[in-house]
Amino acid sequence: MRKQHSDPTREWMTILGDLDAPSFVPWIRRHAAKLGLSHAISHASSDRVEMEVEGSEELIDMMEMGCSLGPIDVWVETIERRPINSKTT
């Protein structure tokens, strides 16, 4: 039996911690691209990164896991995720 692909999921992802490394945002972009996720970073500071991600829920889960383990020069304390309601009909 063939598995059906569901509509992509859109979520806000907020990463909190010691994120002061200049390599972190480019790392996030590369990781999202490798997973095939659409993404847009709306805020990046030394303690917070906010972004919108879109793709399958499994790939967004992988993005969260990757960010939590992240590059060695950052310390991720928490990652918050919230769904974005994309239905406007």
Beta strands, then each sheet from edge to edge (+ up, - down):
strand 1: 9-18
strand 2: 38-44
strand 3: 48-55
strand 4: 75-83
sheet 1: 2+ 3- 1+ 4-
end
